[in-house]
Amino acid sequence: MKKLAWLIAAPLLSSPLYAADLMQVYRDAQDNDPTFAAARATLDAGREKQPQGRAGLLPSLTLSGNTTWNENEISTHNGPTIARPNYNSNGYQLTLSQPLFRWQNWVGYDQSKIQVAQAEANFAQAKQDLILRVAQAYFDVLNADESLTAVRANKQAISQQLELAKKSFEVGTATITDTHEAQARFDLASAQEIAAESDLEVKKRTLQAIVGKEAGALAMLRKGAELSPPSPNNMNDWVGAAEKDSLSVQVQQANADIAAREVDKQRAGHYPTVDAVANYGYAKSYNSLSGTSIDTDYRNAGLQVSIPLFAGGLTVSKQREATANRYAAESGLEAAKRSAALAARQYYLGVANGLAQVKALKAALVSSQSALESNKLGYEVGVRINIDVLNAENQVYVTRRDLAKATFDTLMAQLRLKAAVGALSEDDVAQINALLDPTNLR
């Protein structure tokens, strides 16, 4: 019996549902999100650019060897063929080369350091993107759940009003119109419930795709949680910071710097190169005339100078190509600055307007609840009809749903505003996580 119970429970234990808050979901995403894993591997690859660039400045050591089998026959005109002894010649050579002046290698090393900085900026951008994707998916689940809760509550209220309308019609205190209107509302609420359930399932699967496992209950916002305004509370400050510190701007700045150095690198194709070269080797051969073998040990060192004269126009063409790419990179940098400034303005206004909307909806919710109570009382004393109560109840649920959505949208605007200036970090996740109630799970 115990074995049977274990077999039944094992599948559940292998992929458990878990109650989580935003910080825990973010931790899971760091470990399991494939997009972030790809960004981490790309960073590791990008960091290798610097040792690759440094290699062009360091000495190189090469060992080579050869062995050759020789068969010789010498024929004279109208004379006999004279066979010489067959023999094997072999040797090896160790070559040390140290670049002394290769300007393109020095430029390439400078480029490699910028490429590493660019890889770091790209990874920082991927970390910000992960925070935004996790938060958006988390709040989408909460919002969908809030919508479903509102729809079900509305449906329950309509169901009660429908039963009341039927009973009132039976005793003659209400018309059949009230019953039909309540039935229509109930059917509509049933359809809305099906759509809300489907939307919630989709949002849960979206979050699961990021964290790599199915999330169970999620912590909701605390009751009375207060959202803070942006600091500094000045849009121009955020715009200025975005134009300078946005990670997309940093990536494009690095791209422009790399392109500028590429022009110098291609121009260096016209410059001479100077290398220090040293060789040590051994060669063994056979003198077929004297019939003796020859062993040679040799050592030499010197300077090797190479002066490019003409390469069919390739060097000049590459220089023109690099110049055009530099102009393109500079234009991309300007576009990134404008885009960052626009994003900062957009999300700053999103936060400011969101805070005002949340405040207004909180007041509207209080008013809607008061209106509902008044309509219920009016219906009991006969000065309100059933449809008035239904409309008041629906208004409460719609306002509650809109308030939740406005709150979640404002929180996302705060995160995106931080991301627009390159300042979004795990600390911001912790601040929003502090607004969640671990005892209020959905």
C-alpha positions, 0 to 999 in steps of 0.5 A: 500500500505504501509503495502504491501511494509513493507511485501516485505521489512521485509524479507530483513530487517531480515537478512541484508547484510552489508559492513564490514572490517576484524575487524568487521567480526572478532567481529561478529565471536567472537559472533557467531562462534560455535567453539569459543563458545564451546572453551569459555564453555570449559574454564569455565569448566576447571576453575572449576578444582581449586575449586574442587582440593581445596575441598580435603583440606577443611573440610567436614560436613555431616548430617545423620539420621535414623528411624527404626520400630521394632517388636519383638517376643521371643519364648522359647523352648517348651514354650509360645511365649512372645510378646514384645511391638513394638517401633520406634528407630531413631536418627541423627548424624552430622559429621565434618571431616578435612583432616590433612595429605592426600598427594594425596589431596595436589598433586591433588590441585597442579594438579588443578592449572596446569589444569586451566593454561592449560585450559587458554592456550587452550582458547588462542589457540582457539582465535588465531585459530579464527583469522586465520580462519576469516582472511583466509575466508575473504581473500579467498573471496577477492581472489575469487572475484579478480579472478572472476574480472580478468576472466570477464575482460579477457572475455570482452577483448576477446569479443572485439577482437572477434568482431574486428576479425570478422569485419577484416575478413569481409573486408579482412584484417584478416584471418579466423584463427584469428576469430577461435582463438578469438572464442576459447579464448572466449569460454574458458573464459566463462567456467572459469567465471562459475568456478570462480563464483562457487568458489566465492559463496563457499568462501562466504558461508564458511565465513558465516558459521563462522560469522553466517550471510551472509556478503555483500561487503567486504573492499579490500586492499588499492592501494599501501598498503605496507607489512612490513617484520617480526620483528625481521627479523631473523628466528632463533629468531622466532624459539627460541620463538616458542619452548618456547612460542608457545601455543601448547607447553604451553599446552603440558608443562602443560600436562607433569607437570600434568602427573609428579604430577600424579606419586606423587599422585599415590605413595601417595597411600602407605602413611597413612592418618590422619583426625580430626573427630568430631561427634554430635548425638542423638539416641532414642531406647527402652529397651524391657527387662525393658520396658523403652525408652532410649534417648542418646545425644553424642559428640566425637572428635578424630584423625583417622589414616588409613594405607594402607597395601595391595590393591591387587597390585592396588596401584603399578599398578596405579603408573606404569601407571602414570609413563608410562603416564609421559613418553608419555607426555614428548614425546608429549612435545618434539614433540610440540616443534619440530612442533612449530619450524618447523611452525616458519621456514615455516611461516617465509620463507612464509613471506620473500618469499611472500614479494619478490614475491609481489615485483616481481609481482608488477614489472611484472604487470607494464611490462605486461601493457606496453607490452599490450599497445605496442601490441595494437599499433603494431596491429593498424600499422599491425606489430602484429596480433590479437592473440598477443594482446589477449596473452598480455591482458591475461598476464595482468589479470593473473599477477593482479590475481597472485599479489592479491593472493600473497599479501593475502598469505603473510598476512596470513603467517604473522598471522600464524608466530605470532601464531607460537610463541603464539603472535597473538592477536587482535592488529594484526587484527587491523594492517591488517585491516588498510591496507583495504580501506573501500571505495573500497568494493567488 
